[in-house]
Amino acid sequence: MHFKRHKNVSKHAHLNTSLGQNLFCSTVYGAITALYLLTNTALAGKEDSESQVLTTQISSDVKEKIPSVSDNSTKQDNAILHSNIASWYQVPKSNTVTFATDYGDVVIALHPALAPKHVARFKKLIDAGFYNEQAFYRVVEGFVAQAGSNDTHDISQFDSALLSTIDAEFTQPLNSNVHVVETNDMFAPSTGFLDGFPVGIDSTRAEMWGLHCPGVVAFARNSEKDTASTEFYIVLGQAPRHLDRNMSVVGRVVKGMELLQKLPRGNRQSGGVLDNITQKSKIKQAFVHSDKAKPYFVQMPLHEEYKKRTNTGKNLDNPFFHDNTYGPRPIDLCYYQTKTDTKAW
């Protein structure tokens, strides 16, 4: 599910690794595969499927700076983060990153409130050029696309703090910007959105966490919880909600999901790791957006279009439907995601 294969490990040894050393034991992996096959078959006709997962390792107790409102470099970002009550959330440009691929640009919006240490690390790795000429080396159809170096990077080229492990950020304190959409979810007490980013919600525990919806981006890790460091994954399908509250989610794709769907797939018998990496799998360049870059917006659940869309899903309020015996129906938040655009409408 999320593993890492080291360069000195044979290509068929990675089923027992995590991006190199710890996928999952064969029993767990078989169960996950079965879950994936069941879900993927049931949802084969759905549009905009996007998702994948990863794992990573390297150890150190170096601590990273978490952005705070008192930090001058992040005051403007935090002001935007915590003052949005409109129909659209404008992603701060400093929290917008692009991964250039052979198929085009994939743009990702990050949200520090979901996993502040992981978001900070992700941007530092990008700024350091860590992902340039690396690859999406593990791609499982309908599940995830995992990227990074797969332990093939030259550690002498990067600050050791950038390669150290990060304490897990599976959940976060419930943010006042969270908007509840569904209270009858299969995997959480409630689901909704934090500034348009899908989250699980437990009001009793005052917690929130990023959901593994199509397009969501998270850090990979080994079986041990505090082992994420450099590898990340993007969800390609509807399968991996079982990962909720067990991975550190950092953001969501706002442009280019259709490009990720074109990535070469790995062999499922070998955990989805590609046998051969070509330019089709490579990340040409990754960069954080500058102040001059065009803005990206994420639709909020209070937007009239979103409310109309979810109302139809709940009440089948459309002439096409003729049987609503079990209505109103619960909403699968990952299917009814908020939209993204380069302009608010």
C-alpha positions as CSV (number, residue, x, y, z in Angstrom):
1,M,0.0,0.0,0.0
2,H,2.7,2.4,0.8
3,F,6.2,1.0,0.5
4,K,9.7,1.8,-0.6
5,R,12.2,-0.3,-2.5
6,H,15.9,0.4,-2.0
7,K,18.3,0.2,-4.9
8,N,20.0,-2.9,-3.5
9,V,16.7,-4.7,-3.2
10,S,15.6,-7.0,-6.0
11,K,12.6,-5.9,-8.0
12,H,10.4,-8.7,-6.6
13,A,11.4,-8.2,-3.0
14,H,9.4,-5.0,-2.5
15,L,6.1,-6.7,-1.6
16,N,7.6,-6.9,1.9
17,T,8.8,-3.3,1.9
18,S,7.4,0.2,2.4
19,L,8.6,2.1,-0.6
20,G,11.5,-0.1,-0.2
21,Q,11.1,-2.0,3.0
22,N,7.6,-2.4,4.1
23,L,4.6,-2.7,1.9
24,F,2.3,-4.8,4.1
25,C,2.3,-8.5,4.9
26,S,0.8,-10.6,2.2
27,T,-2.4,-11.2,4.1
28,V,-3.1,-7.4,4.6
29,Y,-2.0,-6.6,1.1
30,G,-4.3,-9.3,-0.2
31,A,-7.2,-7.8,1.7
32,I,-6.4,-4.4,0.4
33,T,-6.2,-5.7,-3.1
34,A,-9.6,-7.4,-2.7
35,L,-11.0,-4.1,-1.3
36,Y,-9.6,-2.2,-4.2
37,L,-11.0,-4.7,-6.8
38,L,-14.4,-4.6,-5.2
39,T,-14.5,-0.8,-5.0
40,N,-12.9,-0.3,-8.4
41,T,-15.5,-2.6,-10.1
42,A,-18.4,-0.9,-8.4
43,L,-17.2,2.6,-9.3
44,A,-15.8,1.9,-12.7
45,G,-18.1,4.3,-14.4
46,K,-17.4,7.3,-12.1
47,E,-15.8,10.4,-13.5
48,D,-12.7,12.1,-12.2
49,S,-11.2,9.1,-10.4
50,E,-7.9,10.1,-9.0
51,S,-5.8,8.6,-6.1
52,Q,-2.8,6.7,-4.9
53,V,-0.6,6.0,-1.8
54,L,3.0,5.7,-0.7
55,T,5.5,5.0,2.1
56,T,8.9,6.3,3.1
57,Q,11.7,6.0,5.6
58,I,14.8,7.6,7.0
59,S,15.4,8.5,10.7
60,S,16.4,11.5,12.7
61,D,14.9,13.6,15.4
62,V,15.4,16.9,13.7
63,K,12.4,19.1,14.2
64,E,11.0,21.4,11.5
65,K,9.5,24.8,11.9
66,I,5.7,24.9,11.7
67,P,4.2,28.0,10.1
68,S,2.4,30.1,12.6
69,V,0.5,33.4,12.5
70,S,3.4,35.1,14.3
71,D,5.8,34.1,11.5
72,N,6.2,37.1,9.2
73,S,6.8,34.9,6.2
74,T,3.4,33.3,6.7
75,K,1.2,36.0,8.0
76,Q,-0.5,36.7,4.7
77,D,-1.1,33.0,4.1
78,N,-2.6,32.4,7.5
79,A,-4.8,35.5,7.1
80,I,-6.3,33.8,4.0
81,L,-6.4,30.4,5.6
82,H,-8.5,31.6,8.5
83,S,-10.8,34.2,7.0
84,N,-12.5,32.5,4.2
85,I,-16.3,32.6,4.3
86,A,-17.1,33.1,0.7
87,S,-18.1,30.6,-2.1
88,W,-14.5,30.1,-3.1
89,Y,-11.2,29.6,-1.3
90,Q,-8.2,31.2,-2.9
91,V,-5.2,29.1,-2.4
92,P,-2.2,31.1,-1.2
93,K,0.4,31.0,-4.0
94,S,3.1,30.0,-1.5
95,N,0.9,26.9,-0.9
96,T,0.5,26.1,-4.6
97,V,3.1,23.8,-6.2
98,T,3.5,22.4,-9.7
99,F,5.0,19.1,-10.9
100,A,5.9,19.2,-14.5
101,T,5.6,15.9,-16.3
102,D,5.9,14.5,-19.8
103,Y,2.1,14.9,-20.2
104,G,1.9,18.5,-18.8
105,D,1.7,20.3,-15.4
106,V,0.1,18.8,-12.3
107,V,-0.8,21.6,-9.9
108,I,-1.3,20.8,-6.2
109,A,-2.9,23.0,-3.5
110,L,-1.4,22.5,0.0
111,H,-3.2,23.2,3.3
112,P,-0.9,23.6,6.3
113,A,-3.8,23.1,8.8
114,L,-4.0,19.4,7.7
115,A,-0.4,18.5,8.5
116,P,1.8,21.6,9.1
117,K,5.2,19.7,9.5
118,H,4.6,17.6,6.3
119,V,3.5,20.6,4.3
120,A,6.6,22.6,5.4
121,R,8.9,19.6,4.5
122,F,7.2,19.1,1.1
123,K,7.9,22.7,0.1
124,K,11.5,22.6,1.4
125,L,12.1,19.4,-0.7
126,I,10.6,21.1,-3.7
127,D,12.7,24.2,-3.2
128,A,15.8,22.1,-2.8
129,G,15.2,20.4,-6.2
130,F,14.7,17.0,-4.6
131,Y,12.0,15.8,-6.9
132,N,13.5,17.1,-10.1
133,E,14.2,14.2,-12.4
134,Q,12.7,11.7,-9.9
135,A,9.7,9.6,-10.9
136,F,6.2,8.3,-10.2
137,Y,7.8,4.9,-9.7
138,R,4.8,3.1,-8.2
139,V,1.5,3.4,-9.9
140,V,-1.4,1.1,-9.1
141,E,-4.5,1.4,-11.4
142,G,-7.5,2.9,-9.5
143,F,-5.4,3.3,-6.3
144,V,-2.4,5.6,-6.1
145,A,0.6,7.1,-7.9
146,Q,3.6,7.2,-5.6
147,A,6.6,9.5,-6.3
148,G,10.0,10.4,-5.0
149,S,13.5,8.9,-5.2
150,N,12.7,5.4,-3.9
151,D,16.0,5.7,-1.9
152,T,18.0,6.3,-5.1
153,H,19.0,9.9,-4.2
154,D,22.5,10.9,-3.3
155,I,22.2,11.9,0.4
156,S,25.3,14.0,0.1
157,Q,23.5,16.4,-2.1
158,F,20.9,17.4,0.5
159,D,20.7,18.7,4.1
160,S,20.2,15.7,6.4
161,A,17.3,17.6,8.0
162,L,15.4,17.3,4.7
163,L,15.8,13.5,4.7
164,S,14.9,12.9,8.3
165,T,11.7,11.3,9.4
166,I,8.7,13.4,10.5
167,D,6.4,12.8,13.4
168,A,3.0,11.6,12.1
169,E,0.2,14.1,11.7
170,F,-2.7,11.8,11.1
171,T,-5.3,14.1,12.8
172,Q,-5.4,17.8,13.7
173,P,-7.5,19.9,16.1
174,L,-10.9,20.7,14.6
175,N,-10.6,23.9,12.6
176,S,-13.5,26.5,12.9
177,N,-13.5,26.8,9.0
178,V,-14.7,23.2,8.7
179,H,-18.1,22.8,7.1
180,V,-20.0,19.6,7.7
181,V,-21.7,18.1,4.7
182,E,-22.5,14.5,5.7
183,T,-23.3,13.0,9.1
184,N,-23.9,9.4,7.9
185,D,-20.5,8.5,6.5
186,M,-19.1,4.9,6.5
187,F,-15.6,5.8,7.8
188,A,-16.1,8.9,10.0
189,P,-18.7,10.4,12.4
190,S,-19.1,13.2,9.9
191,T,-17.4,14.5,6.7
192,G,-17.1,17.9,5.2
193,F,-14.6,20.4,3.9
194,L,-11.9,22.6,5.3
195,D,-11.7,25.5,2.8
196,G,-12.7,23.0,0.1
197,F,-10.3,20.2,1.2
198,P,-12.2,17.0,2.1
199,V,-11.9,16.1,5.8
200,G,-13.3,13.7,8.3
201,I,-14.8,15.2,11.4
202,D,-15.2,14.0,15.0
203,S,-16.8,16.8,17.0
204,T,-16.7,14.8,20.2
205,R,-13.0,14.4,20.0
206,A,-12.6,17.9,18.4
207,E,-10.5,16.3,15.6
208,M,-10.3,16.5,11.8
209,W,-8.2,14.6,9.2
210,G,-7.7,14.6,5.5
211,L,-9.8,12.1,3.5
212,H,-8.3,9.8,0.9
213,C,-10.5,11.1,-1.9
214,P,-9.4,11.1,-5.6
215,G,-6.7,13.7,-6.1
216,V,-5.6,13.9,-2.4
217,V,-1.9,14.1,-1.8
218,A,-0.2,12.6,1.3
219,F,3.2,11.4,2.5
220,A,4.1,7.8,2.3
221,R,5.7,6.0,5.2
222,N,6.8,2.6,6.5
223,S,4.7,0.5,8.9
224,E,5.9,2.5,11.8
225,K,3.9,5.7,12.1
226,D,6.7,8.3,12.4
227,T,8.6,7.3,9.3
228,A,7.5,9.6,6.5
229,S,10.3,11.7,5.1
230,T,10.4,12.4,1.3
231,E,8.0,10.1,-0.6
232,F,4.5,11.1,-1.4
233,Y,1.5,9.8,-3.3
234,I,-1.6,11.0,-5.1
235,V,-4.9,9.1,-4.8
236,L,-6.1,7.9,-8.3
237,G,-9.2,6.0,-7.4
238,Q,-12.1,5.6,-5.0
239,A,-10.6,2.7,-3.0
240,P,-8.3,4.0,-0.2
241,R,-10.6,5.5,2.5
242,H,-9.3,2.7,4.8
243,L,-6.2,4.8,5.0
244,D,-8.0,7.7,6.7
245,R,-6.5,8.7,10.1
246,N,-3.4,6.7,9.3
247,M,-1.5,8.9,6.8
248,S,-0.5,12.5,6.8
249,V,-2.5,14.3,4.2
250,V,-1.1,17.6,2.8
251,G,-3.3,18.8,0.0
252,R,-5.2,18.0,-3.2
253,V,-4.6,18.2,-7.0
254,V,-6.3,21.3,-8.5
255,K,-5.2,20.7,-12.0
256,G,-3.9,17.8,-14.0
257,M,-5.7,14.7,-12.7
258,E,-6.3,13.5,-16.2
259,L,-2.5,13.7,-16.8
260,L,-1.8,11.5,-13.8
261,Q,-4.2,8.9,-15.2
262,K,-1.9,8.6,-18.2
263,L,1.1,7.5,-16.1
264,P,2.6,4.1,-16.9
265,R,1.2,1.5,-14.5
266,G,3.3,-1.0,-12.5
267,N,2.7,-4.7,-12.2
268,R,0.2,-5.4,-9.3
269,Q,2.1,-8.7,-8.6
270,S,5.1,-6.6,-7.6
271,G,3.1,-4.0,-5.6
272,G,2.8,-1.6,-8.5
273,V,6.5,-0.7,-8.8
274,L,7.5,-0.1,-12.3
275,D,10.2,-2.4,-13.7
276,N,11.6,0.3,-16.0
277,I,11.4,4.0,-15.5
278,T,11.2,6.1,-18.6
279,Q,10.6,9.8,-19.3
280,K,6.8,9.1,-19.2
281,S,7.1,8.5,-15.5
282,K,9.6,11.3,-14.7
283,I,9.0,14.5,-12.8
284,K,10.8,17.1,-15.0
285,Q,10.7,19.8,-12.4
286,A,8.8,20.8,-9.2
287,F,8.4,24.3,-8.0
288,V,6.4,26.4,-5.5
289,H,4.5,29.2,-7.2
290,S,5.7,32.8,-7.1
291,D,3.6,35.8,-6.3
292,K,3.2,36.5,-10.0
293,A,1.7,33.1,-10.8
294,K,-2.0,32.8,-11.7
295,P,-4.2,32.0,-8.7
296,Y,-6.1,28.8,-8.1
297,F,-9.5,28.6,-6.4
298,V,-11.2,25.7,-4.5
299,Q,-15.0,25.7,-4.4
300,M,-16.6,25.9,-1.0
301,P,-19.6,23.7,0.0
302,L,-21.7,26.9,0.4
303,H,-21.4,27.6,-3.3
304,E,-24.9,27.4,-5.0
305,E,-23.7,24.9,-7.6
306,Y,-22.3,22.6,-5.0
307,K,-25.5,22.7,-2.9
308,K,-27.6,21.9,-5.9
309,R,-25.3,19.0,-6.9
310,T,-25.3,17.4,-3.5
311,N,-29.1,18.0,-3.1
312,T,-29.6,16.0,-6.3
313,G,-27.4,13.3,-4.9
314,K,-29.3,13.1,-1.6
315,N,-32.8,13.5,-2.9
316,L,-32.5,12.3,-6.5
317,D,-34.2,15.6,-7.4
318,N,-33.9,15.0,-11.2
319,P,-36.4,13.7,-13.8
320,F,-34.0,10.9,-14.7
321,F,-34.6,9.2,-11.3
322,H,-37.8,7.2,-10.7
323,D,-37.2,5.3,-7.4
324,N,-36.2,7.2,-4.3
325,T,-37.5,4.6,-1.8
326,Y,-34.4,5.0,0.4
327,G,-34.0,8.8,0.1
328,P,-32.7,11.1,1.3
329,R,-29.5,9.2,0.7
330,P,-26.1,9.8,2.4
331,I,-23.5,11.7,0.3
332,D,-20.1,10.1,-0.5
333,L,-18.0,13.2,-0.1
334,C,-15.2,11.8,-2.3
335,Y,-17.7,11.5,-5.2
336,Y,-19.2,14.9,-4.5
337,Q,-16.0,16.9,-4.2
338,T,-15.8,20.6,-4.5
339,K,-14.5,21.9,-7.8
340,T,-11.3,23.8,-8.6
341,D,-10.6,26.5,-11.1
342,T,-8.3,29.4,-12.0
343,K,-11.1,31.9,-11.4
344,A,-14.0,32.2,-9.0
345,W,-17.5,31.9,-10.6
